[in-house]
Amino acid sequence: MKPTSSRQIRIAAIQQACGDDRENNLQTSERLARAAAADGARLVVLQELHTSRYFCQTEDTNRFELAEPIPGPATKQLGALAAELGIVLVGSLFERRMNGIYHNTAVVLDSDGTLAGTYRKMHIPDDPGFYEKFYFTPGDGGENSAGFTPIDTSLGRLGVLVCWDQWYPEAARLMALAGAELLIYPTAIGWDVTDDPAEQARQLDAWVTVQRGHAIANNLPVIAPNRIGTEPDPSGQSDGIRFWGNSFICGPQGEFLARADNHSESIVSATLDMDRSESIRRIWPYLRDRRIDAYGDLTRRARD
């Protein structure tokens, strides 16, 4: 039996290219957020590190100048926009916490413009072209930012994670167990431009499939905005990254509700029935049947 009530919420994921001009990047985000709100969106999610190019292709101490405090200039600007439009707005910033400690941080601005909470990226990659460990300290909680903990807003409890977190079922599960009603993954991921088409297709399919799996395993909708455009490697050591877009929204059974292409500036929108997760959990009760008595070794690095 379905719940007798139904909460319908229109949501939007913003897909854009980013350049070197911070204000121009923010203006693009604002323009698209306004258009999404005009179309009825009450929750708007921006992509990872949307105020700049993806600067982690190389290790350069000068790039730390891009960081800012939270609260700070960007949260003030995003908060004012959220309040004006009456939306919940999820942004993604390079946070300067203190000298020598920087984070890749998602910020959630509530519909009155207040900072509802932050999430500091927990899983930090260090791969060719994605040298994030040089820049980002893993999240460790803090005020309104406590590891894998959802953020309460006027629209509900948001399970906000960031990019590399999307490959880890543990992160999605912990958000679900803490009462998240949505899983949100601001993202900046793309292809090495020298990869052959078959490898590119496998990578994209893996990225989409693992997140749809999180939706299915936790009976929760997933929102995943990603950037577009080819960004050169500032060091010249590689040919750069072609960000693959394909931002999407899927429902709690992994079904596509909306999806962008791999090259266009896009507003990816869908209307969610926020009570549908409860309906699905009544017939596919994965959380009920978890064998928590047998999972102790998940806290070990390996079972040698």
C-alpha contacts under 8 A as a table, 3 or more apart, distances in Angstrom:
res1	aa1	res2	aa2	distance
1	M	279	S	6.98
2	K	276	R	7.81
2	K	278	E	7.89
2	K	279	S	5.20
3	P	6	S	7.29
3	P	275	D	6.82
3	P	278	E	7.37
3	P	279	S	6.58
5	S	275	D	7.42
6	S	273	D	6.29
6	S	274	M	6.83
6	S	275	D	5.63
7	R	272	L	7.91
7	R	273	D	5.55
7	R	274	M	5.17
7	R	275	D	6.18
8	Q	271	T	6.48
8	Q	272	L	5.53
8	Q	273	D	4.67
8	Q	274	M	6.15
9	I	41	A	7.48
9	I	42	R	6.66
9	I	43	L	7.81
9	I	271	T	5.50
9	I	272	L	5.24
9	I	273	D	6.63
9	I	274	M	7.07
10	R	40	G	6.27
10	R	41	A	4.63
10	R	42	R	5.79
10	R	43	L	6.85
10	R	269	S	7.05
10	R	270	A	5.68
10	R	271	T	4.09
10	R	272	L	6.11
11	I	41	A	4.85
11	I	42	R	5.90
11	I	43	L	4.74
11	I	44	V	5.93
11	I	269	S	5.61
11	I	270	A	5.64
11	I	271	T	6.18
11	I	272	L	7.38
12	A	36	A	6.38
12	A	41	A	6.00
12	A	43	L	6.28
12	A	44	V	4.81
12	A	45	V	6.27
12	A	267	I	6.30
12	A	268	V	5.32
12	A	269	S	4.26
12	A	270	A	6.63
13	A	44	V	5.86
13	A	45	V	4.82
13	A	46	L	6.20
13	A	47	Q	7.78
13	A	223	I	6.86
13	A	224	A	6.97
13	A	225	P	5.22
13	A	247	S	7.13
13	A	248	F	7.43
13	A	249	I	7.76
13	A	267	I	5.90
13	A	268	V	5.03
13	A	269	S	6.49
14	I	29	S	7.37
14	I	32	L	6.81
14	I	33	A	7.30
14	I	44	V	7.30
14	I	45	V	6.16
14	I	46	L	5.17
14	I	47	Q	6.57
14	I	225	P	5.93
14	I	226	N	7.79
14	I	247	S	7.90
14	I	265	E	7.95
14	I	266	S	6.13
14	I	267	I	4.99
14	I	268	V	6.42
15	Q	46	L	7.35
15	Q	47	Q	6.71
15	Q	225	P	5.87
15	Q	226	N	5.74
15	Q	227	R	5.35
15	Q	228	I	6.88
15	Q	245	G	6.79
15	Q	247	S	6.55
15	Q	260	A	7.97
15	Q	264	S	7.70
15	Q	265	E	5.48
15	Q	266	S	5.02
15	Q	267	I	6.37
15	Q	268	V	7.65
16	Q	28	T	7.70
16	Q	29	S	7.60
16	Q	47	Q	7.92
16	Q	226	N	7.75
16	Q	227	R	5.25
16	Q	228	I	5.75
16	Q	264	S	7.48
16	Q	265	E	4.80
16	Q	266	S	6.72
17	A	227	R	5.72
17	A	228	I	4.89
17	A	229	G	5.34
17	A	265	E	7.02
18	C	25	N	5.73
18	C	50	H	6.69
18	C	51	T	7.28
18	C	52	S	5.96
18	C	53	R	5.32
18	C	227	R	7.70
18	C	228	I	7.94
18	C	229	G	7.65
19	G	22	R	7.47
19	G	24	N	7.83
19	G	25	N	6.65
19	G	52	S	6.13
19	G	53	R	5.33
20	D	52	S	5.95
20	D	53	R	6.03
21	D	24	N	5.33
21	D	25	N	6.32
21	D	52	S	7.06
22	R	25	N	5.15
22	R	26	L	6.31
22	R	51	T	5.20
22	R	52	S	5.67
23	E	26	L	5.07
23	E	27	Q	6.01
23	E	51	T	7.51
24	N	27	Q	4.97
24	N	28	T	6.19
25	N	28	T	5.19
25	N	29	S	6.35
25	N	50	H	6.76
25	N	51	T	5.39
25	N	52	S	6.77
26	L	29	S	4.99
26	L	30	E	6.04
26	L	50	H	7.38
26	L	51	T	5.84
27	Q	30	E	4.96
27	Q	31	R	6.03
28	T	31	R	5.11
28	T	32	L	6.25
29	S	32	L	5.31
29	S	33	A	6.03
29	S	46	L	7.22
29	S	50	H	7.78
30	E	33	A	5.00
30	E	34	R	6.06
30	E	81	L	7.51
31	R	34	R	5.22
31	R	35	A	6.36
32	L	35	A	5.03
32	L	36	A	6.15
32	L	267	I	6.83
33	A	36	A	5.00
33	A	37	A	6.12
33	A	44	V	6.53
34	R	37	A	5.09
34	R	38	A	6.11
34	R	85	L	7.30
35	A	38	A	5.02
35	A	39	D	6.35
36	A	39	D	5.08
36	A	40	G	6.60
36	A	41	A	5.47
36	A	44	V	7.31
36	A	267	I	6.59
36	A	269	S	7.65
37	A	40	G	5.00
37	A	41	A	4.58
37	A	42	R	6.47
37	A	44	V	7.84
37	A	85	L	6.71
37	A	87	I	7.29
38	A	41	A	7.18
41	A	44	V	6.63
41	A	87	I	7.41
41	A	269	S	7.49
42	R	86	G	7.27
42	R	87	I	4.67
42	R	88	V	6.18
43	L	87	I	5.67
43	L	88	V	4.78
43	L	89	L	5.97
43	L	90	V	7.88
43	L	155	L	7.89
44	V	87	I	7.13
44	V	88	V	6.36
44	V	89	L	5.00
44	V	90	V	6.33
45	V	89	L	5.95
45	V	90	V	4.70
45	V	91	G	6.54
45	V	184	I	7.97
45	V	186	P	7.27
45	V	223	I	7.91
45	V	225	P	7.00
46	L	50	H	7.00
46	L	89	L	7.75
46	L	90	V	5.97
46	L	91	G	5.25
46	L	92	S	6.98
46	L	186	P	6.45
46	L	225	P	6.47
47	Q	50	H	5.74
47	Q	91	G	7.10
47	Q	92	S	6.70
47	Q	186	P	4.47
47	Q	187	T	5.34
47	Q	188	A	6.85
47	Q	224	A	7.97
47	Q	225	P	5.07
47	Q	226	N	5.36
47	Q	227	R	6.28
48	E	91	G	7.50
48	E	92	S	5.10
48	E	93	L	7.41
48	E	106	A	7.92
48	E	162	V	7.15
48	E	163	C	7.26
48	E	186	P	4.63
48	E	187	T	4.60
48	E	188	A	5.46
48	E	225	P	7.91
48	E	226	N	7.17
48	E	227	R	7.73
49	L	52	S	6.31
49	L	53	R	7.66
49	L	54	Y	6.98
49	L	91	G	8.00
49	L	92	S	5.02
49	L	93	L	5.17
49	L	94	F	6.58
49	L	104	N	7.74
49	L	188	A	7.58
50	H	53	R	7.44
50	H	91	G	7.67
50	H	92	S	6.43
50	H	93	L	7.25
51	T	93	L	7.21
52	S	55	F	7.54
52	S	66	L	7.97
53	R	231	E	7.29
54	Y	57	Q	7.07
54	Y	188	A	7.44
54	Y	231	E	7.60
55	F	58	T	6.95
55	F	63	R	6.98
56	C	59	E	6.68
56	C	129	G	6.77
56	C	130	F	5.37
56	C	131	Y	5.16
56	C	132	E	5.68
56	C	135	Y	7.56
57	Q	128	P	7.43
57	Q	129	G	4.11
57	Q	130	F	5.22
57	Q	131	Y	6.01
57	Q	233	D	5.85
57	Q	234	P	7.45
57	Q	240	G	7.59
58	T	129	G	6.65
58	T	130	F	7.66
58	T	131	Y	6.39
58	T	233	D	6.98
58	T	234	P	6.95
58	T	235	S	6.33
59	E	131	Y	6.75
59	E	134	F	6.53
60	D	63	R	5.72
60	D	64	F	7.96
61	T	64	F	5.76
62	N	65	E	5.87
63	R	66	L	5.70
63	R	67	A	7.92
64	F	67	A	5.59
64	F	135	Y	7.43
66	L	94	F	7.02
67	A	93	L	7.68
67	A	94	F	4.82
67	A	95	E	5.27
67	A	96	R	5.22
67	A	102	Y	7.53
68	E	72	G	6.49
68	E	73	P	7.59
68	E	93	L	7.93
68	E	94	F	6.50
68	E	95	E	5.21
68	E	96	R	4.96
69	P	72	G	5.06
69	P	73	P	7.95
69	P	95	E	5.51
69	P	96	R	4.90
69	P	97	R	6.09
70	I	75	T	6.81
70	I	95	E	6.43
70	I	96	R	7.50
70	I	97	R	7.55
71	P	74	A	7.89
71	P	75	T	5.74
71	P	76	K	7.13
71	P	115	L	7.92
72	G	75	T	5.49
72	G	76	K	6.12
73	P	76	K	5.18
73	P	77	Q	6.27
74	A	77	Q	5.06
74	A	78	L	6.00
75	T	78	L	5.02
75	T	79	G	5.67
75	T	107	V	7.56
75	T	109	L	7.72
75	T	115	L	7.59
76	K	79	G	5.10
76	K	80	A	6.16
77	Q	80	A	5.27
77	Q	81	L	6.39
78	L	81	L	5.06
78	L	82	A	6.15
78	L	89	L	7.41
78	L	91	G	7.69
78	L	109	L	7.08
78	L	113	G	7.71
79	G	82	A	5.05
79	G	83	A	6.15
79	G	89	L	7.88
79	G	109	L	5.51
79	G	110	D	7.49
79	G	112	D	7.76
79	G	113	G	4.10
79	G	114	T	6.19
79	G	115	L	7.11
80	A	83	A	5.19
80	A	84	E	6.10
80	A	113	G	5.58
81	L	84	E	5.11
81	L	85	L	6.15
81	L	113	G	7.33
82	A	85	L	5.32
82	A	86	G	5.62
82	A	87	I	5.08
82	A	88	V	6.09
82	A	89	L	5.92
82	A	109	L	6.49
82	A	110	D	6.69
82	A	111	S	5.41
82	A	112	D	6.78
82	A	113	G	5.31
83	A	86	G	4.99
83	A	87	I	6.79
83	A	110	D	7.50
83	A	111	S	5.18
83	A	112	D	4.52
83	A	113	G	4.36
84	E	113	G	7.97
85	L	111	S	7.61
86	G	111	S	4.64
86	G	112	D	6.62
87	I	110	D	6.80
87	I	111	S	4.54
87	I	112	D	7.99
88	V	108	V	7.09
88	V	109	L	5.71
88	V	110	D	4.60
88	V	111	S	4.85
88	V	153	T	7.48
88	V	154	S	7.70
88	V	155	L	7.48
89	L	108	V	5.84
89	L	109	L	5.14
89	L	110	D	6.58
89	L	111	S	7.62
90	V	106	A	6.86
90	V	107	V	5.69
90	V	108	V	4.58
90	V	109	L	6.33
91	G	106	A	5.63
91	G	107	V	5.14
91	G	108	V	6.46
91	G	109	L	8.00
92	S	104	N	7.34
92	S	105	T	5.69
92	S	106	A	4.26
92	S	107	V	5.97
92	S	186	P	7.10
93	L	104	N	6.14
93	L	105	T	5.30
93	L	106	A	6.21
93	L	107	V	7.38
94	F	102	Y	7.12
94	F	103	H	6.01
94	F	104	N	5.07
94	F	105	T	6.23
95	E	102	Y	5.43
95	E	103	H	4.97
95	E	104	N	6.15
95	E	105	T	6.12
96	R	99	N	7.49
96	R	101	I	6.54
96	R	102	Y	4.69
96	R	103	H	6.69
97	R	101	I	5.62
97	R	102	Y	5.52
97	R	103	H	7.16
98	M	101	I	5.33
98	M	102	Y	7.09
101	I	136	F	7.47
101	I	137	T	6.22
102	Y	135	Y	6.60
102	Y	136	F	5.28
102	Y	137	T	5.75
103	H	120	R	6.14
103	H	121	K	7.07
103	H	135	Y	7.51
103	H	136	F	4.69
103	H	137	T	5.36
103	H	138	P	6.84
103	H	139	G	7.01
104	N	120	R	5.80
104	N	121	K	5.50
104	N	136	F	5.99
104	N	137	T	7.87
105	T	118	T	6.61
105	T	119	Y	5.56
105	T	120	R	4.35
105	T	121	K	5.96
105	T	162	V	7.98
106	A	118	T	5.55
106	A	119	Y	5.08
106	A	120	R	6.35
106	A	121	K	7.63
106	A	160	V	7.36
106	A	161	L	7.63
106	A	162	V	7.19
106	A	186	P	7.87
107	V	115	L	7.27
107	V	116	A	7.88
107	V	117	G	6.19
107	V	118	T	4.55
107	V	119	Y	6.59
108	V	115	L	5.98
108	V	116	A	5.50
108	V	117	G	5.52
108	V	118	T	6.16
108	V	151	I	7.72
109	L	112	D	7.87
109	L	113	G	5.62
109	L	114	T	5.58
109	L	115	L	4.66
109	L	116	A	5.56
109	L	117	G	7.50
110	D	113	G	5.29
110	D	114	T	5.46
110	D	115	L	6.30
110	D	116	A	5.69
110	D	153	T	5.98
110	D	154	S	6.71
111	S	114	T	7.44
111	S	154	S	7.01
115	L	118	T	7.89
116	A	144	N	7.68
116	A	151	I	6.83
116	A	152	D	6.81
116	A	153	T	6.36
117	G	144	N	4.93
117	G	145	S	6.37
117	G	151	I	5.88
117	G	152	D	7.78
118	T	144	N	6.07
118	T	145	S	5.14
118	T	151	I	7.58
119	Y	139	G	7.52
119	Y	141	G	7.82
119	Y	145	S	5.27
119	Y	146	A	7.42
119	Y	147	G	7.11
119	Y	160	V	6.65
119	Y	161	L	6.90
120	R	138	P	7.01
120	R	139	G	4.48
120	R	140	D	7.38
120	R	141	G	7.33
120	R	145	S	6.95
120	R	147	G	7.38
121	K	124	I	7.03
121	K	138	P	6.08
121	K	139	G	5.38
121	K	161	L	6.67
121	K	162	V	5.63
121	K	165	D	7.26
122	M	138	P	4.86
122	M	139	G	4.74
122	M	140	D	7.54
122	M	147	G	7.22
122	M	165	D	6.84
123	H	138	P	6.55
123	H	164	W	5.98
123	H	165	D	5.44
124	I	132	E	6.12
124	I	133	K	5.93
124	I	136	F	7.19
124	I	137	T	7.92
124	I	138	P	6.42
124	I	164	W	6.63
125	P	130	F	6.60
125	P	131	Y	6.75
125	P	132	E	5.68
125	P	133	K	6.32
125	P	164	W	6.68
126	D	130	F	5.71
126	D	131	Y	4.60
126	D	132	E	5.61
126	D	133	K	5.69
127	D	130	F	5.02
127	D	131	Y	5.82
128	P	131	Y	6.71
129	G	233	D	7.81
129	G	238	S	7.94
129	G	240	G	7.44
129	G	241	I	7.49
131	Y	134	F	5.99
131	Y	135	Y	7.62
132	E	135	Y	5.32
132	E	136	F	5.85
133	K	136	F	5.38
133	K	137	T	6.99
139	G	147	G	6.47
140	D	145	S	7.88
140	D	146	A	6.68
140	D	147	G	5.87
141	G	144	N	7.57
141	G	145	S	4.56
141	G	146	A	3.59
141	G	147	G	4.96
142	G	145	S	4.94
142	G	146	A	5.84
143	E	146	A	7.33
144	N	151	I	7.89
145	S	149	T	7.35
146	A	149	T	5.70
148	F	159	G	7.85
148	F	161	L	7.89
148	F	171	A	6.46
148	F	174	L	6.17
148	F	175	M	5.67
149	T	159	G	6.98
149	T	174	L	7.68
149	T	175	M	5.92
149	T	178	A	6.46
150	P	157	R	5.75
150	P	158	L	5.18
150	P	159	G	4.48
150	P	160	V	6.55
150	P	175	M	6.10
150	P	178	A	6.75
150	P	179	G	7.14
150	P	180	A	5.53
151	I	157	R	5.46
151	I	158	L	5.14
151	I	159	G	6.58
151	I	160	V	7.34
152	D	155	L	7.97
152	D	156	G	5.86
152	D	157	R	4.50
152	D	158	L	6.39
153	T	156	G	5.18
153	T	157	R	6.10
153	T	158	L	7.37
156	G	181	E	6.78
157	R	179	G	6.88
157	R	180	A	5.01
157	R	181	E	5.45
157	R	182	L	7.16
158	L	180	A	5.38
158	L	181	E	5.95
158	L	182	L	5.35
158	L	183	L	6.59
158	L	184	I	7.24
159	G	172	A	7.87
159	G	175	M	5.54
159	G	176	A	7.46
159	G	180	A	4.93
159	G	181	E	6.92
159	G	182	L	5.61
159	G	183	L	4.70
159	G	184	I	6.00
160	V	183	L	6.03
160	V	184	I	4.75
160	V	185	Y	6.36
161	L	165	D	6.13
161	L	166	Q	7.30
161	L	171	A	7.91
161	L	183	L	7.36
161	L	184	I	5.92
161	L	185	Y	5.15
161	L	186	P	7.20
162	V	165	D	5.52
162	V	166	Q	6.92
162	V	184	I	7.67
162	V	185	Y	4.91
162	V	186	P	5.23
162	V	187	T	6.28
163	C	166	Q	5.54
163	C	185	Y	5.74
163	C	186	P	5.85
163	C	187	T	4.41
163	C	188	A	6.60
163	C	189	I	7.62
164	W	167	W	6.04
164	W	168	Y	7.97
164	W	187	T	7.96
165	D	168	Y	5.66
165	D	171	A	6.75
165	D	185	Y	7.90
166	Q	169	P	7.59
166	Q	171	A	7.84
166	Q	172	A	7.75
166	Q	185	Y	6.73
166	Q	210	V	7.46
166	Q	211	Q	6.42
167	W	207	W	7.82
167	W	210	V	6.51
167	W	211	Q	7.53
168	Y	171	A	5.69
168	Y	172	A	7.06
169	P	172	A	5.27
169	P	173	R	6.06
169	P	214	H	6.47
170	E	173	R	5.09
170	E	174	L	6.10
171	A	174	L	5.29
171	A	175	M	6.33
172	A	175	M	5.21
172	A	176	A	6.24
172	A	183	L	7.17
172	A	214	H	6.34
172	A	218	N	7.56
173	R	176	A	5.00
173	R	177	L	6.08
173	R	214	H	7.85
173	R	218	N	6.58
174	L	177	L	5.03
174	L	178	A	6.21
175	M	178	A	5.15
175	M	179	G	6.62
175	M	180	A	5.51
175	M	183	L	7.80
176	A	179	G	5.23
176	A	180	A	4.95
176	A	181	E	7.34
176	A	218	N	6.31
176	A	220	L	7.86
177	L	180	A	7.33
180	A	183	L	7.07
181	E	220	L	6.38
181	E	221	P	7.63
181	E	274	M	7.40
182	L	220	L	5.68
182	L	221	P	5.30
182	L	222	V	6.11
182	L	223	I	7.68
183	L	215	A	7.71
183	L	220	L	6.73
183	L	221	P	6.23
183	L	222	V	4.76
183	L	223	I	6.34
184	I	222	V	5.82
184	I	223	I	4.84
184	I	224	A	6.10
185	Y	222	V	7.68
185	Y	223	I	6.20
185	Y	224	A	4.82
185	Y	225	P	6.88
186	P	224	A	5.85
186	P	225	P	5.42
186	P	226	N	6.61
187	T	224	A	6.73
187	T	225	P	5.89
187	T	226	N	4.71
187	T	227	R	7.07
188	A	226	N	5.37
188	A	227	R	5.63
188	A	243	F	7.02
189	I	226	N	6.82
189	I	227	R	7.34
189	I	243	F	5.63
189	I	244	W	6.74
190	G	241	I	5.89
190	G	242	R	5.24
190	G	243	F	3.72
190	G	244	W	4.84
190	G	245	G	7.74
191	W	195	D	6.95
191	W	200	Q	6.28
191	W	203	Q	8.00
191	W	241	I	5.55
191	W	242	R	5.21
191	W	243	F	6.21
191	W	244	W	6.80
192	D	195	D	5.56
192	D	239	D	7.39
192	D	240	G	6.41
192	D	241	I	5.04
192	D	242	R	6.50
193	V	239	D	6.33
193	V	240	G	6.47
193	V	241	I	5.89
193	V	242	R	5.96
194	T	239	D	7.27
195	D	199	E	6.24
195	D	200	Q	6.33
196	D	199	E	5.51
196	D	200	Q	6.34
197	P	200	Q	4.98
197	P	201	A	6.10
198	A	201	A	5.15
198	A	202	R	6.35
199	E	202	R	5.10
199	E	203	Q	6.26
200	Q	203	Q	5.23
200	Q	204	L	6.26
201	A	204	L	5.26
201	A	205	D	6.08
202	R	205	D	5.16
202	R	206	A	6.09
203	Q	206	A	5.13
203	Q	207	W	6.27
204	L	207	W	5.13
204	L	208	V	6.33
204	L	244	W	7.68
205	D	208	V	5.26
205	D	209	T	5.92
206	A	209	T	5.09
206	A	210	V	6.03
207	W	210	V	5.67
207	W	211	Q	6.67
208	V	211	Q	5.56
208	V	212	R	6.30
209	T	212	R	5.12
209	T	213	G	6.09
210	V	213	G	4.94
210	V	214	H	6.47
211	Q	214	H	5.00
211	Q	215	A	6.46
211	Q	222	V	7.18
212	R	215	A	5.03
212	R	216	I	6.31
212	R	222	V	7.32
212	R	250	C	6.91
212	R	253	Q	7.84
212	R	254	G	4.62
212	R	255	E	7.62
213	G	216	I	5.06
213	G	217	A	5.97
213	G	254	G	6.64
214	H	217	A	5.19
214	H	218	N	6.01
214	H	220	L	7.76
214	H	222	V	7.88
215	A	218	N	5.47
215	A	219	N	5.48
215	A	220	L	4.83
215	A	221	P	5.59
215	A	222	V	5.91
215	A	250	C	7.45
215	A	251	G	6.89
215	A	252	P	5.06
215	A	253	Q	6.22
215	A	254	G	5.39
216	I	219	N	5.07
216	I	220	L	6.89
216	I	252	P	5.63
216	I	253	Q	4.66
216	I	254	G	5.31
217	A	286	Y	7.14
218	N	252	P	7.45
218	N	286	Y	7.47
218	N	287	L	7.65
219	N	252	P	4.40
219	N	253	Q	6.23
219	N	277	S	5.42
219	N	280	I	6.66
219	N	281	R	6.62
220	L	251	G	6.65
220	L	252	P	4.16
220	L	253	Q	7.55
220	L	277	S	5.93
221	P	249	I	7.28
221	P	250	C	5.59
221	P	251	G	4.27
221	P	252	P	4.51
221	P	253	Q	7.84
221	P	254	G	7.49
222	V	249	I	5.69
222	V	250	C	5.36
222	V	251	G	6.56
222	V	252	P	7.50
223	I	248	F	6.19
223	I	249	I	4.63
223	I	250	C	6.79
224	A	247	S	5.51
224	A	248	F	5.46
224	A	249	I	6.38
225	P	245	G	7.63
225	P	246	N	7.84
225	P	247	S	4.46
225	P	248	F	6.49
226	N	243	F	7.75
226	N	244	W	7.47
226	N	245	G	5.02
226	N	246	N	6.81
226	N	247	S	5.17
227	R	243	F	5.93
227	R	244	W	7.05
227	R	245	G	5.23
227	R	247	S	7.92
228	I	242	R	7.20
228	I	243	F	4.69
228	I	244	W	5.75
228	I	245	G	4.90
228	I	262	N	6.73
228	I	263	H	5.63
228	I	264	S	7.14
228	I	265	E	7.45
229	G	242	R	5.81
229	G	243	F	5.50
229	G	244	W	7.64
229	G	263	H	6.61
230	T	240	G	7.01
230	T	241	I	5.62
230	T	242	R	4.11
230	T	243	F	6.09
231	E	240	G	5.66
231	E	241	I	5.49
231	E	242	R	6.42
231	E	243	F	7.82
232	P	236	G	7.62
232	P	238	S	7.89
232	P	239	D	6.14
232	P	240	G	4.14
232	P	241	I	6.51
233	D	236	G	5.33
233	D	237	Q	6.72
233	D	238	S	5.90
233	D	239	D	6.23
233	D	240	G	4.52
233	D	241	I	7.48
235	S	238	S	7.72
236	G	239	D	7.01
243	F	262	N	7.77
244	W	262	N	4.88
244	W	263	H	6.98
245	G	260	A	6.90
245	G	261	D	6.29
245	G	262	N	4.38
245	G	263	H	6.25
245	G	264	S	7.81
246	N	259	R	6.12
246	N	260	A	4.75
246	N	261	D	4.98
246	N	262	N	5.16
247	S	259	R	5.71
247	S	260	A	5.30
247	S	261	D	7.57
247	S	268	V	7.08
248	F	256	F	7.31
248	F	257	L	7.58
248	F	258	A	5.53
248	F	259	R	4.17
248	F	260	A	6.33
248	F	268	V	6.63
249	I	256	F	6.19
249	I	257	L	5.52
249	I	258	A	5.28
249	I	259	R	6.46
249	I	268	V	7.40
249	I	269	S	7.59
249	I	270	A	7.18
250	C	253	Q	7.78
250	C	254	G	5.41
250	C	255	E	5.15
250	C	256	F	4.36
250	C	257	L	5.08
250	C	258	A	6.98
251	G	254	G	5.25
251	G	255	E	5.21
251	G	256	F	6.53
251	G	257	L	6.52
251	G	272	L	7.68
252	P	255	E	7.21
252	P	276	R	7.62
252	P	277	S	6.17
252	P	280	I	7.85
256	F	259	R	7.09
257	L	270	A	6.11
258	A	268	V	6.01
258	A	269	S	6.29
258	A	270	A	6.26
259	R	268	V	6.24
260	A	264	S	7.54
260	A	266	S	6.54
260	A	267	I	7.98
260	A	268	V	6.39
261	D	264	S	6.26
273	D	276	R	5.57
274	M	277	S	6.77
275	D	278	E	5.57
275	D	279	S	6.81
276	R	279	S	5.02
276	R	280	I	6.29
277	S	280	I	5.18
277	S	281	R	6.11
278	E	281	R	5.13
278	E	282	R	6.39
279	S	282	R	5.37
279	S	283	I	7.11
280	I	283	I	5.47
280	I	284	W	5.88
280	I	285	P	7.71
281	R	284	W	4.97
281	R	285	P	4.71
281	R	286	Y	7.17
281	R	287	L	7.97
282	R	285	P	5.80
285	P	288	R	5.31
285	P	289	D	6.57
286	Y	289	D	5.32
286	Y	290	R	6.40
287	L	290	R	5.49
291	R	294	A	5.58
291	R	295	Y	6.87
292	I	295	Y	5.36
292	I	296	G	7.64
293	D	296	G	7.06
294	A	297	D	7.95
295	Y	298	L	5.76
296	G	299	T	6.32
297	D	300	R	5.31
297	D	303	R	7.13
298	L	301	R	7.71
300	R	303	R	6.87
